Amino acid sequence: MTHQLLVNQAIVLVAFQPIAIPNVRCDRWLVFQEALAPAIHLIPDAYVELQTAAGIRPMFLEVDRGTESQSV
């Protein structure tokens, strides 16, 4: 539950608050409930696209609380 609240807080800061960088805005954000692909057992916390003067900058969001072992 704490992890999801942190993810939600990050999304709100990026997607719904003015970004402090001129001419940059969040155009799209997604959250995932399952792995990206059957062969990849990775579930990102979120995906965001920032619109900039140079074009769209896609990125995945991962909230790291330091609770996973190094092997994970």
N, C-alpha and C positions, 0 to 999 in steps of 0.2 A: 504494500500500500504506500509506504514512504517513497519507494522508487517511482511509482506512477505519479505521485504528487510532484516530484522533482521534474519528471518528464513534462508534465502539464505546465509547470512553471516556466520551463525553458521554451516550450512552444508559444506560450502567451507572450513571453519577452521578445521572441523573434517575429512571430506572426501578427501580433496585435498591438504592439507598442511601436512608436516611431523609432527607426534605427538611427543611431547617432552618426552614420556615414551618409553624406549627401548623395542623393539620387540612387539610393539602395532601398529596396523594399522586398518583402517576402511575398511571392506570388502564389506559392503552393506549399502545402504541408500534408503529410500522410503519416498515419501510425499503422503498425503491423500487428496482426494477431497470430501469424504463422510465418514459417521460414520463407525466405525469398525464393528458394528453389529446393526441390526435393534432395538434391545432392549437396546443398549448402545448409547446414543446420544452424544458420544465423538468423536471429530475429532482431533487426535494428529497433531502437526505441522510437525513432521517427526519421522522416526524410523531409528536407526543406529545399526549396528553390528560391534563391535570392536573385532578383532582377537588378542588374547593374548597368552602367553605361557601356561596359564591354560585353554584355550579354548575360545569359542565365548561368548562375553558379550553383550546381546541384551539390548537395551534401547530406550525409547521414548524420543523425544525432545519436549519441550514446552517452547516457548518464552513468558515470562511474562512481559508485559509492565506496569502492575499495573493499567490497565484501566477497569477491570471487578470488579463488586461488590463482596463482600465476599460470598454472597449466590451462585454466579456462581462458 
